[in-house]
Amino acid sequence: MALTKDFRETVQARVRGDEEFRHGLLRDAIDALLAGEGALGREILRDFINATVGFPTLAEQTGIHAKTLHQMFGPKGNPTASNLFKIIACLQEHEGVRLQVMA
């Protein structure tokens, strides 16, 4: 089920104004990816990127073309592990957080 524009705008407004929510959203995206929920993880990351750093800035910081980034996080996206980890590292740096995987 696709999210409505109003819902996306509501989430993005909350991401911009609530640091705890923003960090939780990034954590949820990573958790989804690690749980094998690739489509969900990419969708959450797309919304997170749009609400925070933005695709043009992320492209500059990662050296990955903005159009390629948009494709990676689209419904049929399939980012390589190398690109995905580069993006996650950039997002962590932007947020000033360091996420850890714990068994």
Helices and strands as residue ranges (DSSP letters): H 5-17, H 19-34, H 38-51, H 55-62, H 66-72, H 81-95
